[in-house]
Amino acid sequence: MDRMKDKVVLVFGAGSVGPGWGNGKAAAVAYAREGGKVVCVDVNHEAARNTLEVIESESGEGLALVADVTKSQEIASVIEATMQRFGRIDVLHNNVGINAPGGAAEATEESWRRVMDVNLTSAFLTCKAVLPIMERQGGGAIINISSLAAIRWTGYPYVSYYASKAALNHFTRAIAVEYAAKGIRANAILPGVMDTPHIQKQISGYYGTADEMKAKRDALSPMKRQGDGWDIAWASVFLASDEAKYITGIELPVDGGLHVTVSGSLG
Ligand SMILES: NC(=O)c1ccc[n+]([C@@H]2O[C@H](COP(=O)([O-])OP(=O)(O)OC[C@H]3O[C@@H](n4cnc5c(N)ncnc54)[C@H](O)[C@@H]3O)[C@@H](O)[C@H]2O)c1
């Protein structure tokens, strides 16, 4: 119950795009259940509020703030509000990520740039803002939510997603090494097939029905079922907590073993 006690956690993308538990919402609530003070940031104010309401209903503490992760000024305002209220930032959790369809010949230049901006530049901007604070404090932990798509073809033609998540992995490793001696750890989590509102909304178009999508995704996993937001949440709590104090620069698949298989294609 107290693995995050006295820690201030900043979660970008702490809401959920639909009812239920997305990865970001579950992570924010899990950090709070372990005693962390959680700043829930989302481009959608209602989504951030909803997550904070869950936290407060369980006697947790936090803030709900609005910001678009692609905008450095909005990130700066979030950092300022967090420092004013809590005076420190121990954990930075970057959850925001989007997909856009298309292989290299089909994807539009606009969609490529947008995906890079939301999935990759966002993490650069939040890290740029938070790292000096963690350095002054003498430590911190960064969790970047990547994807199994960073290291595998997952069956969908979405080249910008693959490229952005692969770059996010190495961005994470670079920070891990550069800041290791300063007490700051950085790790990436690679979700596999997770049953979240994000998936229902973003890629259900690849299937006839939601049931068909679920059946295919369940079958793909060696465990014969998808994971959920809580699998990502608890992996995040572990990597952010002092239990993982000697772990940095890793990419942790949370995928029921999917990354080990050779037939990982949803297409
Ligand atoms: N569900 C899966 O199967 C799966 C698999 C691999 C990776 N992932 C990764 O997990 C993450 C998504 O997890 P989720 O379930 O919480 O998704 P989600 O789509 O529910 O997103 C969480 C929140 O991010 C917010 N958001 C979107 N754009 C934003 C922006 N520009 N600025 C600030 N907030 C913004 C949304 O409003 C939403 O409330 C992504 O990084 C995704 O690539 C998911």
PDBQT file of the ligand as one rigid body, heavy atoms in Angstrom, charges set to zero:
ROOT
HETATM    1  N1  LIG A 301      -4.003  -0.797 -25.689  1.00  0.00    +0.000 N 
HETATM    2  C1  LIG A 301      -3.039  -1.412 -26.328  1.00  0.00    +0.000 C 
HETATM    3  O1  LIG A 301      -3.220  -2.548 -26.820  1.00  0.00    +0.000 OA
HETATM    4  C2  LIG A 301      -1.689  -0.763 -26.476  1.00  0.00    +0.000 A 
HETATM    5  C3  LIG A 301      -0.685  -1.510 -27.077  1.00  0.00    +0.000 A 
HETATM    6  C4  LIG A 301       0.561  -0.953 -27.206  1.00  0.00    +0.000 A 
HETATM    7  C5  LIG A 301       0.809   0.319 -26.743  1.00  0.00    +0.000 A 
HETATM    8  N2  LIG A 301      -0.178   1.050 -26.181  1.00  0.00    +0.000 N 
HETATM    9  C6  LIG A 301       0.146   2.414 -25.730  1.00  0.00    +0.000 C 
HETATM   10  O2  LIG A 301      -0.547   2.749 -24.543  1.00  0.00    +0.000 OA
HETATM   11  C7  LIG A 301      -0.794   4.150 -24.556  1.00  0.00    +0.000 C 
HETATM   12  C8  LIG A 301      -2.284   4.432 -24.531  1.00  0.00    +0.000 C 
HETATM   13  O3  LIG A 301      -2.846   3.913 -23.394  1.00  0.00    +0.000 OA
HETATM   14  P1  LIG A 301      -4.346   4.315 -22.925  1.00  0.00    +0.000 P 
HETATM   15  O4  LIG A 301      -5.090   3.037 -22.880  1.00  0.00    +0.000 OA
HETATM   16  O5  LIG A 301      -4.259   5.113 -21.678  1.00  0.00    +0.000 OA
HETATM   17  O6  LIG A 301      -4.863   5.241 -24.148  1.00  0.00    +0.000 OA
HETATM   18  P2  LIG A 301      -5.941   6.376 -24.319  1.00  0.00    +0.000 P 
HETATM   19  O7  LIG A 301      -6.073   6.521 -25.810  1.00  0.00    +0.000 OA
HETATM   20  O8  LIG A 301      -7.149   6.077 -23.493  1.00  0.00    +0.000 OA
HETATM   21  O9  LIG A 301      -5.196   7.673 -23.832  1.00  0.00    +0.000 OA
HETATM   22  C9  LIG A 301      -5.124   8.184 -22.521  1.00  0.00    +0.000 C 
HETATM   23  C10 LIG A 301      -5.391   9.650 -22.554  1.00  0.00    +0.000 C 
HETATM   24  O10 LIG A 301      -4.465  10.380 -23.378  1.00  0.00    +0.000 OA
HETATM   25  C11 LIG A 301      -5.116  11.580 -23.717  1.00  0.00    +0.000 C 
HETATM   26  N3  LIG A 301      -4.440  12.286 -24.819  1.00  0.00    +0.000 N 
HETATM   27  C12 LIG A 301      -4.512  12.011 -26.141  1.00  0.00    +0.000 A 
HETATM   28  N4  LIG A 301      -3.783  12.911 -26.832  1.00  0.00    +0.000 NA
HETATM   29  C13 LIG A 301      -3.253  13.767 -25.914  1.00  0.00    +0.000 A 
HETATM   30  C14 LIG A 301      -2.413  14.903 -25.998  1.00  0.00    +0.000 A 
HETATM   31  N5  LIG A 301      -1.980  15.351 -27.188  1.00  0.00    +0.000 N 
HETATM   32  N6  LIG A 301      -2.061  15.543 -24.861  1.00  0.00    +0.000 NA
HETATM   33  C15 LIG A 301      -2.489  15.091 -23.647  1.00  0.00    +0.000 A 
HETATM   34  N7  LIG A 301      -3.299  14.020 -23.500  1.00  0.00    +0.000 NA
HETATM   35  C16 LIG A 301      -3.669  13.373 -24.628  1.00  0.00    +0.000 A 
HETATM   36  C17 LIG A 301      -6.529  11.136 -24.084  1.00  0.00    +0.000 C 
HETATM   37  O11 LIG A 301      -7.446  12.222 -23.960  1.00  0.00    +0.000 OA
HETATM   38  C18 LIG A 301      -6.789  10.021 -23.081  1.00  0.00    +0.000 C 
HETATM   39  O12 LIG A 301      -7.589  10.456 -21.996  1.00  0.00    +0.000 OA
HETATM   40  C19 LIG A 301      -0.238   4.711 -25.841  1.00  0.00    +0.000 C 
HETATM   41  O13 LIG A 301       1.068   5.211 -25.677  1.00  0.00    +0.000 OA
HETATM   42  C20 LIG A 301      -0.263   3.484 -26.724  1.00  0.00    +0.000 C 
HETATM   43  O14 LIG A 301       0.625   3.595 -27.832  1.00  0.00    +0.000 OA
HETATM   44  C21 LIG A 301      -1.429   0.546 -26.040  1.00  0.00    +0.000 A 
ENDROOT
TORSDOF 0
